[in-house]
Amino acid sequence: MPYLLTPGPLTTSRTVKLAMLADWGSRDIEFRQVVKDIRKGLLKAASCGADYECVIMQGSGTFAIEAALGCFCPSGEAKTLVVANGAYGDRAAKILERIGRPVVKIDKGDSAAPTAEDVTSALEADEAISHVWVIHCETTSGIVNPIHDIGRAVKAKGKTYLVDAMSSFGALPLDMEASQIDVMVSSSNKCIEGVPGFSYVLVKRDLLEASKGKCHSVVLDLYEQWKGLEANGQFRFTPPTHALVAFHQALKEFEQQGGVAARGARYARNAQVLIKGMRDMGFSTLLNDNEAGPIIQTFLTPRDPNFDFEHFYEALRARGFAIYPGKLTKRPSFRIGSIGQVDEKVIQGVLAAIRETLAEMNVTDLTPLEA
């Protein structure tokens, strides 16, 4: 199977894979201890104090996003401000619209970072805004948004602050107390290097308690999920047992290898090698170096008429590397991730495979297509 150079699912360690070879009963005391350990470990990794809780939710990251939006964002006259600069901010706004929650949006396109001043201006322009939702790393482009600066602006106005840290948590510094983040969501198949199957919400306990009876969904009700986990350590509905035990192992490895600092440093080295190698070939990056984080890099599609992304993708996959298509609305592009159980050797491997593939396709002009 190829290395997964994507924003998730991603390549996992052999020991994480091996953890899934056994079958677990969801009511077993050993399995309930696994769930307890995961909840505790996630709170620790996010520098949460005693007033935070961790609620695990079955399903992909978007399940946790809809759960958080549906449990904590207001209905009635109050509004949620979504700070969007890509597909995932747009998706959050769409969810709020679908479940009937008032929403306003800052739209920065798909490759520009929002600023604290943008948020302050929006809050001052509309006093009905009570909650603010921001993406940490927007994988549409790979840009890292200034969640700490935005958090100070949000809290200066006394608003509730919610952060989608789906692709960043575990690799980029995130201190929920220092940044005054009230709610954070992420999932199992990202920078902790587990497999898909569940997502999670870290949230202030008082917000969680106040959400009782407010969720639009029985399945996505975080308060009820939390009460079940607290009462007997069990999920209300069948848990993804194999994904949880794999994540339990991944979390151990994450801590043993040095936590956020070490993981972020490895990913940063991967990204640096990747960007340099691609630029040396003649590819152009969408973002400047001070904008791009170490999670995923967006490269602009060459204008050479011989370049065809599907051919490019399949040729790389045949050589052992899976990349991602672009998600920009205006500029043709593709993306290569630098997260997962990969290192500089793997990145050098994909660069060699790209050089071979370009030669095979007879692509020589890597100047980007015009927007």
C-alpha positions as CSV (number, residue, x, y, z in Angstrom):
1,M,0.0,0.0,0.0
2,P,1.2,3.5,-0.7
3,Y,2.3,6.2,1.8
4,L,-0.7,8.4,2.4
5,L,0.6,12.0,1.9
6,T,-2.8,13.5,2.6
7,P,-4.5,15.4,5.5
8,G,-5.9,12.1,6.8
9,P,-6.4,9.2,6.7
10,L,-2.6,9.0,7.0
11,T,0.2,6.5,7.3
12,T,0.3,4.9,10.8
13,S,3.0,3.0,12.6
14,R,3.1,-0.8,12.5
15,T,2.3,-1.0,16.2
16,V,-0.8,1.1,15.8
17,K,-1.9,-1.3,13.0
18,L,-1.1,-4.3,15.2
19,A,-3.3,-2.9,18.0
20,M,-6.3,-3.6,15.8
21,L,-5.8,-7.3,15.5
22,A,-7.7,-8.2,18.7
23,D,-11.5,-7.9,19.1
24,W,-12.8,-5.9,22.1
25,G,-16.1,-5.9,23.9
26,S,-17.5,-2.4,24.4
27,R,-18.6,-3.2,27.9
28,D,-15.3,-4.8,29.0
29,I,-13.5,-3.1,31.9
30,E,-10.3,-3.1,29.8
31,F,-11.9,-1.3,27.0
32,R,-13.6,1.2,29.2
33,Q,-10.1,1.9,30.7
34,V,-8.8,2.6,27.1
35,V,-11.6,5.1,26.6
36,K,-10.8,6.8,30.0
37,D,-7.1,6.9,29.1
38,I,-7.8,8.6,25.8
39,R,-10.1,11.2,27.3
40,K,-7.4,12.0,29.9
41,G,-4.6,12.1,27.4
42,L,-6.4,14.4,25.0
43,L,-7.1,16.9,27.8
44,K,-3.4,16.8,28.7
45,A,-2.3,17.4,25.2
46,A,-4.5,20.5,24.9
47,S,-3.2,21.9,28.2
48,C,-6.8,21.8,29.6
49,G,-7.4,22.7,33.2
50,A,-9.8,21.0,35.6
51,D,-12.8,22.8,34.2
52,Y,-12.7,21.1,30.7
53,E,-14.2,17.8,29.6
54,C,-13.4,15.5,26.7
55,V,-16.4,14.0,24.8
56,I,-15.7,11.3,22.2
57,M,-18.1,11.0,19.3
58,Q,-18.4,8.2,16.7
59,G,-17.8,9.2,13.1
60,S,-15.4,11.5,11.2
61,G,-14.3,14.9,12.2
62,T,-17.4,16.5,10.6
63,F,-19.6,14.6,13.0
64,A,-17.9,16.4,15.9
65,I,-18.1,19.7,14.1
66,E,-21.9,19.4,13.7
67,A,-22.2,18.1,17.2
68,A,-20.4,21.1,18.6
69,L,-22.2,23.6,16.4
70,G,-25.6,22.0,17.3
71,C,-24.9,21.8,21.0
72,F,-23.2,25.1,21.7
73,C,-24.2,27.7,19.0
74,P,-27.2,29.8,19.7
75,S,-30.7,29.8,18.2
76,G,-33.1,32.8,18.3
77,E,-31.6,36.3,18.1
78,A,-28.0,35.5,18.9
79,K,-25.6,34.6,16.0
80,T,-22.5,32.6,15.4
81,L,-19.7,34.3,13.4
82,V,-17.8,31.8,11.1
83,V,-14.4,32.9,10.1
84,A,-14.0,31.2,6.7
85,N,-11.0,31.0,4.4
86,G,-11.6,27.7,2.7
87,A,-14.0,24.8,2.3
88,Y,-14.1,23.8,5.9
89,G,-15.2,27.2,7.2
90,D,-17.8,27.2,4.4
91,R,-18.9,23.8,5.6
92,A,-19.4,25.0,9.2
93,A,-21.5,27.9,8.0
94,K,-23.6,25.4,5.8
95,I,-24.2,23.2,8.9
96,L,-25.4,26.1,10.9
97,E,-27.8,27.1,8.1
98,R,-29.1,23.6,7.8
99,I,-29.8,23.2,11.5
100,G,-31.5,26.6,11.7
101,R,-28.9,28.5,13.7
102,P,-28.3,32.2,12.9
103,V,-24.9,32.6,11.2
104,V,-22.8,35.4,9.7
105,K,-19.5,34.8,7.9
106,I,-16.2,36.5,7.3
107,D,-15.2,35.2,3.8
108,K,-11.5,35.5,3.1
109,G,-11.6,33.4,-0.1
110,D,-9.6,30.2,0.0
111,S,-6.0,31.3,0.6
112,A,-5.9,34.5,2.7
113,A,-5.6,34.5,6.5
114,P,-8.1,36.3,8.7
115,T,-6.8,38.7,11.2
116,A,-7.8,39.6,14.7
117,E,-8.8,43.0,13.4
118,D,-11.2,41.3,10.9
119,V,-12.9,39.6,13.8
120,T,-13.0,42.7,16.0
121,S,-14.6,44.7,13.2
122,A,-17.3,42.0,12.6
123,L,-18.1,41.8,16.3
124,E,-18.4,45.6,16.6
125,A,-20.6,45.7,13.5
126,D,-23.1,43.2,14.8
127,E,-23.7,43.0,18.6
128,A,-25.9,40.0,18.2
129,I,-22.9,37.8,17.5
130,S,-22.2,35.7,20.7
131,H,-20.1,32.9,19.3
132,V,-17.0,32.8,17.0
133,W,-15.9,29.7,15.0
134,V,-12.4,29.6,13.5
135,I,-10.4,26.9,11.7
136,H,-6.8,26.5,12.9
137,C,-5.2,24.9,9.8
138,E,-7.5,25.2,6.8
139,T,-6.4,22.3,4.6
140,T,-8.1,23.7,1.5
141,S,-4.8,25.6,1.1
142,G,-2.7,24.5,4.2
143,I,-2.8,28.0,5.7
144,V,-2.5,28.3,9.5
145,N,-4.8,30.9,11.0
146,P,-3.8,33.1,13.9
147,I,-6.1,31.4,16.5
148,H,-4.3,32.9,19.5
149,D,-4.6,36.5,18.3
150,I,-8.2,35.9,17.3
151,G,-8.9,34.4,20.6
152,R,-7.7,37.5,22.4
153,A,-10.0,39.6,20.2
154,V,-13.0,37.3,20.8
155,K,-12.5,37.3,24.6
156,A,-12.0,41.0,24.7
157,K,-15.6,41.2,23.5
158,G,-16.8,38.6,25.9
159,K,-17.8,36.0,23.3
160,T,-17.6,32.2,23.2
161,Y,-14.7,30.9,21.2
162,L,-14.8,27.7,19.2
163,V,-11.9,26.3,17.2
164,D,-11.8,23.6,14.6
165,A,-8.3,22.1,15.1
166,M,-9.0,19.0,13.0
167,S,-5.7,19.0,11.0
168,S,-3.5,20.8,13.5
169,F,-4.1,19.3,17.0
170,G,-1.1,17.3,18.1
171,A,1.4,19.1,15.8
172,L,0.8,22.8,16.3
173,P,0.9,24.4,19.7
174,L,-2.6,24.7,21.1
175,D,-3.1,25.7,24.8
176,M,-6.8,25.9,25.4
177,E,-6.5,27.8,28.7
178,A,-3.9,30.3,27.5
179,S,-5.8,31.0,24.3
180,Q,-9.1,31.0,26.1
181,I,-10.6,28.5,23.8
182,D,-14.0,27.3,25.0
183,V,-14.5,24.5,22.5
184,M,-12.1,22.5,20.3
185,V,-12.8,19.7,17.9
186,S,-10.5,17.2,16.2
187,S,-10.4,13.6,15.1
188,S,-8.6,10.3,15.4
189,N,-6.9,10.1,12.0
190,K,-4.8,13.3,12.0
191,C,-1.7,14.4,13.9
192,I,-1.9,11.9,16.7
193,E,-1.6,9.3,13.9
194,G,-4.5,7.0,14.7
195,V,-7.0,5.6,12.2
196,P,-10.4,7.0,11.1
197,G,-13.4,6.1,13.2
198,F,-14.1,8.8,15.8
199,S,-13.8,12.5,16.6
200,Y,-13.7,14.4,19.9
201,V,-14.7,17.7,21.5
202,L,-12.8,19.4,24.3
203,V,-15.1,21.8,26.0
204,K,-15.6,23.9,29.1
205,R,-17.7,21.9,31.5
206,D,-20.1,24.8,32.2
207,L,-20.9,25.1,28.5
208,L,-21.4,21.3,28.3
209,E,-23.8,21.4,31.2
210,A,-25.7,24.4,29.8
211,S,-26.2,22.5,26.5
212,K,-28.6,19.9,28.0
213,G,-31.6,19.5,25.8
214,K,-30.4,22.0,23.1
215,C,-28.9,19.7,20.5
216,H,-30.8,19.3,17.2
217,S,-29.9,15.6,17.1
218,V,-30.2,12.6,19.4
219,V,-27.1,10.9,18.0
220,L,-24.9,14.1,18.1
221,D,-25.9,15.2,21.6
222,L,-22.6,15.8,23.4
223,Y,-24.2,16.4,26.8
224,E,-25.9,13.0,26.7
225,Q,-22.8,11.3,25.3
226,W,-20.8,12.9,28.1
227,K,-23.2,11.8,30.8
228,G,-23.0,8.2,29.5
229,L,-19.2,8.2,29.5
230,E,-19.1,9.7,33.0
231,A,-21.7,7.2,34.4
232,N,-20.2,3.9,33.2
233,G,-17.4,4.6,30.8
234,Q,-19.5,3.5,27.9
235,F,-20.8,5.0,24.6
236,R,-24.5,5.4,24.2
237,F,-24.2,3.6,20.8
238,T,-21.7,1.0,19.5
239,P,-18.2,2.5,19.7
240,P,-15.6,2.1,17.0
241,T,-13.6,-0.3,19.2
242,H,-10.7,-1.0,16.8
243,A,-10.2,2.7,16.1
244,L,-10.1,3.5,19.8
245,V,-7.6,0.9,20.7
246,A,-5.4,2.0,17.8
247,F,-5.6,5.6,18.9
248,H,-4.8,4.5,22.5
249,Q,-1.5,3.0,21.1
250,A,-1.0,6.1,18.9
251,L,-1.4,8.4,21.9
252,K,1.2,6.4,23.9
253,E,3.7,6.8,21.0
254,F,2.9,10.5,20.6
255,E,3.7,11.0,24.3
256,Q,6.8,8.8,24.2
257,Q,8.2,10.6,21.2
258,G,8.0,14.0,22.7
259,G,4.4,15.2,22.2
260,V,3.4,18.3,20.2
261,A,6.9,19.8,20.0
262,A,8.6,16.7,18.6
263,R,5.7,15.9,16.2
264,G,5.5,19.4,14.9
265,A,9.3,19.5,14.4
266,R,9.2,16.3,12.3
267,Y,6.3,17.5,10.2
268,A,8.1,20.9,9.7
269,R,11.2,19.1,8.5
270,N,9.1,17.1,6.1
271,A,7.4,20.2,4.8
272,Q,10.7,22.0,4.3
273,V,12.2,19.2,2.3
274,L,9.1,18.9,0.2
275,I,8.8,22.6,-0.6
276,K,12.4,23.0,-1.5
277,G,12.4,19.9,-3.7
278,M,9.2,20.9,-5.5
279,R,10.5,24.5,-6.1
280,D,13.8,23.1,-7.3
281,M,11.9,21.2,-9.9
282,G,10.0,24.3,-10.9
283,F,6.7,24.0,-9.2
284,S,5.1,27.0,-7.5
285,T,3.5,27.0,-4.1
286,L,0.2,28.7,-3.5
287,L,1.3,30.1,-0.1
288,N,4.4,32.0,1.0
289,D,6.6,30.3,3.6
290,N,5.2,32.5,6.4
291,E,1.7,31.4,5.6
292,A,2.0,27.7,5.0
293,G,2.0,25.4,8.0
294,P,3.6,22.0,8.2
295,I,0.5,20.0,7.6
296,I,-0.2,20.0,3.9
297,Q,1.2,22.0,1.0
298,T,-0.7,23.3,-2.1
299,F,1.1,23.4,-5.4
300,L,-0.2,25.1,-8.5
301,T,-1.0,23.0,-11.5
302,P,1.6,23.4,-14.4
303,R,0.4,24.9,-17.6
304,D,2.2,22.3,-19.7
305,P,-0.5,20.7,-21.9
306,N,1.0,17.3,-21.2
307,F,0.2,17.6,-17.5
308,D,-2.9,15.7,-16.5
309,F,-3.6,15.4,-12.7
310,E,-5.3,11.9,-12.9
311,H,-2.3,10.5,-14.8
312,F,0.0,12.2,-12.4
313,Y,-1.9,10.9,-9.4
314,E,-2.1,7.3,-10.6
315,A,1.6,7.2,-11.6
316,L,2.6,8.4,-8.2
317,R,0.3,5.9,-6.5
318,A,1.8,3.1,-8.6
319,R,5.2,4.3,-7.3
320,G,4.0,4.1,-3.7
321,F,2.7,7.6,-2.9
322,A,-0.9,8.8,-2.6
323,I,-1.4,12.6,-2.8
324,Y,-4.5,14.8,-2.8
325,P,-6.3,16.8,-5.5
326,G,-6.6,20.5,-5.0
327,K,-9.6,22.1,-3.4
328,L,-9.2,25.7,-4.5
329,T,-12.2,27.4,-6.1
330,K,-10.2,29.6,-8.5
331,R,-6.8,28.1,-9.2
332,P,-6.0,24.5,-10.4
333,S,-3.8,22.9,-7.8
334,F,-2.9,19.7,-6.0
335,R,-1.8,19.0,-2.4
336,I,0.8,16.9,-0.7
337,G,0.6,16.2,3.0
338,S,3.6,16.1,5.3
339,I,1.9,14.5,8.3
340,G,1.6,10.9,9.5
341,Q,4.2,8.2,10.2
342,V,6.6,9.6,7.5
343,D,10.0,11.2,7.6
344,E,12.4,13.1,5.3
345,K,13.4,9.8,3.6
346,V,9.7,9.3,2.5
347,I,9.5,12.9,1.3
348,Q,12.7,12.4,-0.7
349,G,11.1,9.3,-2.2
350,V,8.0,11.1,-3.4
351,L,10.1,13.9,-4.9
352,A,12.0,11.2,-6.9
353,A,8.7,9.7,-8.0
354,I,7.5,13.1,-9.1
355,R,10.6,13.6,-11.2
356,E,10.2,10.2,-12.8
357,T,6.5,10.8,-13.5
358,L,7.1,14.2,-15.1
359,A,9.6,12.7,-17.4
360,E,7.2,9.9,-18.2
361,M,4.5,12.4,-19.0
362,N,6.9,14.6,-21.0
363,V,6.0,17.6,-18.8
364,T,8.7,20.3,-19.0
365,D,6.9,23.6,-18.4
366,L,6.0,23.9,-14.7
367,T,4.9,27.5,-14.9
368,P,1.4,27.6,-13.2
369,L,-1.8,27.9,-15.1
370,E,-3.3,31.3,-14.8
371,A,-6.3,31.7,-12.5
